Amino acid sequence: MEDYIVRGTAADNQFRVFAATTRNMVEHAREIHNTSPVATAALGRLITGGAMMGCMMKGEKDLLTLQIKAGGPINGITVTVDSSANVKGYVGNPNVVIPANSKGKLDVAGAVGVGILNVIKDIGMKEPYVGQTVLQTSEIAEDLTYYFATSEQIPSSVGLGVLMDKNNTVRQAGGFIIQVMPFAEDKAITELEKRLADISSVTEMLDKGMLPEDILKEIFGSIPLDLMDKIATNFMCNCSRSRVEKALISVGKNELESMIADGEPIEMKCHFCNTNYVFEIDELKKILKKCY
């Protein structure tokens, strides 16, 4: 099954809703970064949340970056997404291995550690919008919930999950975001809160064969739900040799001359997709000429 996001409204537009299944792109991220199970879970949760947040942007060229900077052994997480829900991301330390938490599950909070969440929106303005919040639990879903409430003043509920198989591949991944509109009635909010308290985890629902649409129906029950569209979401990196060449030009003549003087090819790796770009000395000389 292809990864996708559904979005819509509920309770006569009192809630804005999103739900996603992201197993394929989280597994792809695991493969290219060779992440440990706990690193896969952490990256997968932020990728899933980022994909749904990307759908909230309106401009075709809008970009969103979610950046976790914290003191845990995973050494931070970075995810970037466009308004078409094309996502890319990486962790600082893909090999992190720590004991399970008190519930016997992958200790994402322990791997992430105490720190901050930066949300950077490049929506074509002179300067990007930057929102910053302190991580509340380092479990990622609760941290995004807190970000929406404090930085965007939108009460929200975020659920994210990644379930690993015994062979350390991704079995299920997905999530939901529910946002309360300013005119929502207290009665509707109270009813939703009760329903959210009773649902099982995202990965349990996905593992039962439920689709994103089913997850939202499970959450809202008899509350009217209007699903508007379905958006494909993918792990996609837009790096290229020409982009890396531009990066080399930007380092300046002196640095390039030093590289050439060393007499060895240089290798540059994309953090997001692990693609290696090798530039031989002759190529570096051609790039140097473009600096003049």
Helices and strands as residue ranges (DSSP letters): E 4-10, E 15-21, H 23-33, H 37-54, E 63-70, E 77-82, E 86-91, H 108-112, E 115-122, E 129-134, H 141-151, E 156-164, E 170-180, H 186-198, H 202-207, H 212-220, E 225-232, E 234-235, H 241-250, H 253-262, E 266-269, E 276-279, H 281-289
